[in-house]
Amino acid sequence: MKSENQCPVCGKVQLDKVFDVLDFRGSNESFSLLRCNECSFVLTSPRPLDNELGKYYPKSTYVSHNEKPTGVFDRIYFQVQKANLKDKLKKILRHSKTGALLDYGCGSGSFLGFMQQNGWKVEGVELSKEAAEIARKRTDSAIWSPDEFEIQPNKYDVISLWHVLEHLPDFERVVEKLKASLKPGGVLLIAVPNHKSYDAHYFGKNWAAWDVPIHLWHFNREVMMQLAKNWNMNFEETLPMPFDAFYVSMLSAQNKKKKLWFLKGALRGLISNVKAKSNKEASSLIYILKKVV
């Protein structure tokens, strides 16, 4: 484990403890959330070393890497995923009509396959060998491991990271590599949980999207705007991911061991989405950053 004493966003060293959170995926280990006094960035501490992270990813529960549903939440995930794919395409079309797309952390390639069917040239990056092989068969496209992926200068119109950035120990180095691979005017889509959402506040330390320790970093709008400046990219807009509020809230209600957790979680997800219409603090947010021409 590695203790953290410096904010990777602003470089300040004053980090205050928010509270402790359990790893609900299986280890039941406790981790602290630390908030930067300067920029409000939140990080997980202690952070597992790179070679320790794998043990916190139980394959049977890490649903985005599975090809077929194996349980109740897998089934929910896959049903929501179908609707989510159309929503993602709609949001991408606001900034780029067609072209070359790279999905970093593509899992088993469902998003890549959907985009390919809609006329995009697709490629991916995926850590899991099993998931990468499924994505390769699904799209007949190049799928690299993170270590294999090299900068592809000015190649892509769109690069997406769907709930990936929070997992990356070296997220700033990865983004710089991805930025170099974007065409001038190309867009980077970063989807991450938002700890300023209603459901995050309601569920507190039981909020499923803390997901320690595999979620190493915890973002909000102000932090992402600062990161866009650090990366010399234009901050275009922020868009909600409304399906996430229901899924995360149901998992969170289960973490709290609430009776009728499925229904109570769905209700909290609905309330979160309603509140997000006015305060713009959805459970998960997509940040659209554009490479400066």
Buried (B, 14 or more C-beta within 10 A) or exposed (E): EEEBEEBBBBEEEEBEEBEEBBBBBEBEBEBBBBBBEBBBBBBBBEBBEEEEBEEBBEEEBBBBBBBEBEEEBBEBBBEBBEEBBEBBBEBBEEBBEBBBBBBBBBBBBBBBBBBBEBEBBBBBBBBBEEBBBBBBEBBEBBBBEBEEBEEBEEBBBBBBBBBBBBBBBEBBEBBBBBBEBBBEEBBBBBBBBBBBBBBBEBBEBBBBBBBBBBBBBBBBBEBBBBBBEBBEBBBBEBBBBBBBBBBBBBBBBBBBEBEEBBEBBBBBBBBBBEBBEEEBBBBBBBBBBBBEE
